[in-house]
Amino acid sequence: MGVNEKETQQFPKSNLCFLGYQVDKIHFEVNKEYKAITKKGVPLLPSFSRKIAREENGVYQVKLEFKIFPAESDENMPISLETSITGRFALQSDDINLVRHNAVAILFPYLRSLVSFITLNANVAPLVLPIVNTTELFDKSDDEKDVGGKTDLEQ
């Protein structure tokens, strides 16, 4: 079922156009020395970061990075996962907040899916990131965020 031109005219045009994304980094490692201490699950302390760079002609690159259980940590964690994706967006106004907030909201489901896909296919308990309010995840001046929580991530 296609959408014809008449149907699309009823929607207002956006000042932010998504041009696509790419996966920049995937690093996944299983800790073979991991020993479960409790049956209650592993505390999650994911870290998110956002980097915005302007190209030319109103085109912006937005990079989202995600880390959980970094490999350099001395803590007893079952896995280490770091990944990043970069999306390109055309901004047709002067409202940089569209890039700061809406671009992140557009990219986050791709990052969320990638994290789930990696852990599911690695034959460990899949890590499913929750749906989040990305505007609250990154305040106006905040480009890095640590978010705590718990999961039943066990091997």
C-alpha positions as CSV (number, residue, x, y, z in Angstrom):
1,M,0.0,0.0,0.0
2,G,1.7,3.1,-1.2
3,V,1.4,6.7,-0.1
4,N,0.4,9.1,-2.8
5,E,1.5,12.8,-3.0
6,K,-2.0,14.0,-2.0
7,E,-1.7,12.1,1.3
8,T,1.7,13.4,2.1
9,Q,0.6,17.0,1.7
10,Q,-1.4,16.8,4.8
11,F,1.8,16.3,6.9
12,P,3.9,19.4,7.7
13,K,7.4,19.3,6.4
14,S,10.1,18.9,9.0
15,N,13.1,21.2,9.4
16,L,15.2,18.2,10.2
17,C,15.8,15.6,7.5
18,F,17.4,12.2,8.4
19,L,20.0,11.3,5.8
20,G,21.0,7.9,7.2
21,Y,23.3,6.3,9.7
22,Q,26.2,4.0,10.0
23,V,27.7,1.8,12.7
24,D,31.1,3.1,13.7
25,K,32.2,0.7,16.4
26,I,31.2,-2.6,17.9
27,H,33.3,-4.2,20.7
28,F,31.9,-7.1,22.5
29,E,33.8,-9.4,24.9
30,V,32.7,-12.2,27.2
31,N,34.5,-12.3,30.6
32,K,35.5,-15.9,30.9
33,E,36.5,-15.3,34.5
34,Y,33.0,-14.0,35.5
35,K,31.5,-15.6,38.6
36,A,27.9,-14.8,39.5
37,I,27.9,-13.6,43.1
38,T,24.1,-13.4,43.5
39,K,21.0,-14.6,41.7
40,K,19.5,-11.1,41.8
41,G,21.1,-10.0,38.6
42,V,23.9,-7.7,37.6
43,P,23.6,-3.9,38.3
44,L,23.6,-2.0,35.0
45,L,25.5,1.2,34.8
46,P,25.3,2.1,31.1
47,S,27.1,5.2,29.8
48,F,25.8,7.2,26.9
49,S,27.5,10.0,25.1
50,R,26.5,12.3,22.2
51,K,28.8,14.2,19.9
52,I,27.5,16.7,17.4
53,A,29.6,18.1,14.5
54,R,28.6,20.4,11.7
55,E,29.6,19.6,8.2
56,E,28.6,22.1,5.5
57,N,25.4,23.4,4.0
58,G,23.4,22.7,7.2
59,V,24.4,19.0,7.5
60,Y,25.2,17.7,11.0
61,Q,26.7,14.4,12.2
62,V,25.4,13.1,15.5
63,K,27.3,10.3,17.1
64,L,25.8,8.2,19.9
65,E,28.1,6.1,22.0
66,F,27.0,3.3,24.4
67,K,29.2,1.5,26.9
68,I,28.3,-1.1,29.5
69,F,30.7,-3.0,31.7
70,P,33.8,-1.4,30.1
71,A,36.7,-3.9,29.6
72,E,39.1,-1.6,31.5
73,S,36.9,-1.9,34.6
74,D,38.2,-4.1,37.5
75,E,34.7,-5.2,38.4
76,N,33.4,-8.7,38.1
77,M,31.0,-8.3,35.1
78,P,29.8,-10.9,32.6
79,I,30.4,-9.0,29.4
80,S,31.9,-5.8,28.0
81,L,30.1,-3.9,25.3
82,E,30.9,-0.7,23.5
83,T,29.2,0.5,20.4
84,S,28.7,3.8,18.5
85,I,26.6,4.9,15.6
86,T,26.7,8.2,13.6
87,G,23.7,9.7,11.9
88,R,23.6,12.5,9.3
89,F,20.9,15.1,9.4
90,A,20.1,18.1,7.2
91,L,18.8,21.1,9.2
92,Q,16.7,23.6,7.3
93,S,16.4,26.1,10.1
94,D,18.5,27.8,12.7
95,D,17.1,25.7,15.6
96,I,20.1,23.7,16.7
97,N,17.8,22.1,19.4
98,L,16.3,20.0,16.6
99,V,19.7,18.4,16.2
100,R,20.4,18.1,19.9
101,H,17.1,16.5,20.8
102,N,15.2,15.2,17.7
103,A,18.3,13.7,16.0
104,V,19.1,11.8,19.1
105,A,15.5,10.6,19.4
106,I,15.7,9.4,15.8
107,L,19.0,7.5,16.3
108,F,18.3,6.0,19.7
109,P,16.1,3.1,18.4
110,Y,18.9,2.1,16.0
111,L,21.3,2.0,18.9
112,R,18.8,0.1,21.0
113,S,18.3,-2.5,18.3
114,L,22.0,-2.9,17.7
115,V,22.7,-3.6,21.4
116,S,19.9,-6.2,21.6
117,F,21.1,-7.8,18.3
118,I,24.7,-8.1,19.5
119,T,23.9,-9.7,22.9
120,L,21.2,-12.0,21.5
121,N,23.5,-13.3,18.8
122,A,26.4,-13.7,21.2
123,N,24.4,-16.3,23.0
124,V,24.2,-14.4,26.3
125,A,21.1,-13.0,28.0
126,P,19.9,-10.3,25.6
127,L,20.3,-6.8,26.8
128,V,17.3,-4.7,25.9
129,L,17.7,-1.0,26.5
130,P,14.5,0.6,27.7
131,I,12.6,3.2,25.7
132,V,13.9,6.5,27.1
133,N,13.1,10.2,26.8
134,T,16.2,11.3,25.0
135,T,15.6,14.9,25.8
136,E,16.0,14.1,29.4
137,L,18.9,11.7,28.8
138,F,20.9,14.6,27.5
139,D,20.3,18.0,29.0
140,K,21.1,21.0,26.9
141,S,24.8,21.1,27.9
142,D,25.1,17.5,28.8
143,D,26.8,15.2,26.3
144,E,27.6,12.3,28.6
145,K,25.2,10.5,30.8
146,D,25.6,7.5,33.2
147,V,22.3,5.7,33.9
148,G,21.9,3.1,36.6
149,G,19.6,0.1,36.8
150,K,19.4,-3.6,37.3
151,T,18.8,-6.5,35.0
152,D,18.8,-10.3,35.1
153,L,21.8,-10.4,32.8
154,E,23.4,-13.7,33.7
155,Q,25.3,-16.2,31.7
